[in-house]
Amino acid sequence: MKFKGTAAMMVAFFSLGIYYFLIDLPAETKKAQEKEIAEKVLPLKIENVSEFSLIKKNQTITLQQNTNNIWNLSQPLTAVGDNPEAESFLSEVDALKKSRVVESDPKNLSQYGLDSPSFKINIKFKEGKEETLLLGDNSPMGDNIYLKLKSSSTVLLAPTSKTTFDKSVYHFRDKTIFNFSSGSVTRIQIKRNEHPLDLVREKEEWKISGKAQAKADKDVVLAFLRTIQFSRVQEFVNEKPGSLEPFGLGKLTTTLTLQDENKKSYSIDFGTTDNGTYAKKKNAPGVFRVDTNFNNALEKRNVDFLLKTLIEFEEKDATEIKIQSQKETVQAIRLEKDQWVIKSPKETSADMATIRSLLFDLKEAKLTEFIKLSSDAPEAFGLDKPKRSFSLKMGDGKFLEIQFGNFNLNGDQVFAKRSGESAVFSVSKETTQKLFRSFHELRNKKLFKFEAEDINKIVIETQPTLFEMQKSGSKWSLLKPEKMAIKEFLGNDLLWAMKGMEFESFVETGIAPETAGLVPPSYKISLWKAKSDKFAELQVGNLDPNGQQYYAQVEGKKGYFQIKKKYLDSLPLELDRFKLQ
C-alpha cells in the first residue's frame, strides 16, 4: 500500500512539473514580453523595416533596406549605406522606453517643443504600415525629452537625448574605401615621382619588383594591406566636382593600385593642395579625404618592406649547410631527421647539438640595416668577390645563400647581400660569428660511442698501480689491486664521463711531441665488453704548457688529441678514491 501511495505522489509531482513547464512558464514569459513591449515607445523589428528617415529642419536623410537586408541611402543622395550604423540607429529607436505619460490630450504642443519638432523619425514597415516619432524639448527635470507618436495624441517622457538621434549623412554612409580580401592581393603598386613602390606575390612569397629586387617581409606587407582594407573615408568632400584642379587631382602625383588573383584592380588617385590631401577612386567621380592611417601607409617605401629576417626557412626542410670562408669550406648534409654528417673538409659525423644551435641562430638572425637597394657598385662593399658565404639547401632543391663582404669602418658590422637580390645590407659582427661555425665546432667531438649497459669491465692503469673494476648484474666492485666494495655510483659515473668526453683539438697526422708525455702515458683507461674483449682504450699524457688541456691518444687511432681538464680530473687514480667512506 505504501508503494502505491508513493507512486501516486510521484505521478502527481511530475504532472505538476509538466503543467508548469507547458502552461505556466510560457504564460509567464508571454506576460514579461507583453510588459516589455508595453513599456516601449515604438517597438519594432529591424528586419520588418523597409525604410526610415531622419527629418531635421534643414535636411532629410532616408535609408532603404533591399531584399538582401542591405541599407542604402536614397536622400539627400544615392549611396551605399553603413549597415551596422543603420541597424544601431533603429535599435536605439526600439530601445526607447517611456518614463511616464505627461498628457493624454494636450491642447498646446508648443510647451513640449512638439508643435514644430527639430527631429522626426519616420519609419515604414514592409507590411505597409508607417509611423513617425516626434522628438521635442528636453525636460527641465533630469535627462529626459518629450516625445509623441504622430498616430497618437499622448505626450510621453523618455530617458534619452536628441544627440542620440542627431546623425549626419556621413554617419549613415558606407565609408569603406576598398572592399577586398587582403589574402587575395597579388600586386601592390604606388606610382609617384619619387620612390615608386612595386610589390609582387609569387605563390606565398612577396618580392620587391623593379630596380630594387629583393624579398619582402610578408608580415609587413599584410599589415600594409590590412591598413588599407580597414581604413575609412574621413570626409566626403564633393560628389560631382566640376574640376579636379582645386583638389590637386588634375595632374596626378600619386596612384595606389592593388590587383587580386582574378586580375581585378582597385585603384585610387591622390592629390595635394595647401588644404591637404584629397583622394578619388578610379571610375568614380567623388572626391574625399582618407584617414591618417591610410596617409601614413601611403608614405611607405621599398626599404620599409624589405625582409629583415636573414633567411626565412623551416628547420625541418633544411637538407644541406655550406659555410665558405677564406680558411675552409664546411659542408654538412642531413641523412635523417636528426642525423647530420659533414662531407667537407673531411667526412665525419656532425655534432647534433651544434647543428641545432646553428640552425636556431640562423632562423633568429636579423640584418641590422639596408645600406643600398641596388648593388651596382659591389666592389665598394667587397661583394664583387665575396670573402665568405653561407648557404642553405632546402628539401625542394632551392638554395638560400648570403654573401658577406667587408667590415664597416667601426668593424662592428659586415656588408652582405642575398643571392639573387640587389639590396646590400649590414649584419652585426656578433650575428656573423654565430653563423660561421668552423669544421671543428660542427664535427662530432665525442671520443667514444657506446651503450653503458654493454660495458662490464673498466681498467685504469697508472704507472705504479692497476685498478680493475668488474660489473655483476648492476653492481660494480673492485678486483685489483685488491678485492673490495666500492662507492655505489662510481662505475656508472666513470662510464658517463667517458661517454660524454670530447676533444678540444685533434692532430690527425704526425707524432705527438715528447712534452706530451705519451711515451709512455701517465695512465690508461680501458673499457671492456667482456673479459677478453677490449672495446676502447684512452692513453693520457701531460698537461699542455697553459695547464688547461691534457694530451691523449686513443689506442689504434693515428694522431693525438687535446682534452680539457674537466673531463679527466674526475677520474679515480688512487685507491682512496674507490673506498667507501
Secondary structure, DSSP 8 states (H G I E B T S, - for coil): -HHHHHHHHHHHHHHHHHHIIIIIHHHHHHHHHHHHHHHBSS---GGGEEEEEEEESS-EEEEEE-TTS-EEEEESS-EEB-HHHHHHHHHHHHH-B-SEEEESS-S-GGGGT-SS-SEEEEEEETTS-EEEEEEEEE-SSSS-EEEEETT---EEEES--GGGT---HHHHB--BS----GGGEEEEEEEESSS-EEEEEETTEEEE-TTS-EEB-HHHHHHHHHHHHH-BEEEEEESS-S-SGGGT-SS--EEEEEEETT--EEEEEEEEETTEEEEEETT---EEEE-HHHHHHHT--HHHHB--BS----GGGEEEEEEE-SS-EEEEEEEETTEEEEEESS-EEB-HHHHHHHHHHHHH-B--EEEES--S-GGGGT-SS-SEEEEEEETTS-EEEEEEEEE-TTSSEEEEEETT---EEEEEHHHHHHH---HHHHB--BS----GGG--EEEEEESS-EEEEEEETTEEEEEESS-EEB-TTHHHHHHHHHHH-B-SEEE-SS---GGG--SS-SEEEEEEEETTEEEEEEEEEEE-TTSSEEEEEETT-SSEEEEEHHHHTTS--SGGGTB--
